[in-house]
């Protein structure tokens, strides 16, 4: 085999390795983006917003509930509950009057 053929063969192998590397990288990036997209849709499906304002909206409490953790085997769920006075129940600084 001549030196030119060996050099051409070597360059061809390097090109194939680079192309295979780029294809593998593109596939991994696609799988990662698909996982992120699926996770985002899953979070949106699990979220729910309940908004019921009383007929007299001049004074009411806003209730925020956030799930902190869920332990299914022990059947425990930790939540954070926040109460915010609204309307005439709150003073200028947003505190309960």
Phi, psi and omega in degrees: 000134183279166182294325180294319180294320178296319179295317178296317179296320179295316179295322179295317178297318179296318179297319179296318179297318180295317180296315178298321178297315179295319179296317178296319178296318178297321179294317179296319178296319178297318178294321178296314180294323177295321178294318177297318180296315179295321179295317179299319178292323180295319179296318179295326179289333182270348181272143175217141180240122177252120182235107175230113177265141177294162181297326175262093185275013179282340178209123179196168178251133175268128183248122176248126178237124179237131178281123181271311180205155178228129177241096185295317181300324180266358181056047178242146174218128178259131180230157172247127181248127177241132178247126181235121178289141180230161178067222183285352176284344183252145174272191182298333180268002179085013180263157181295133179265000000 
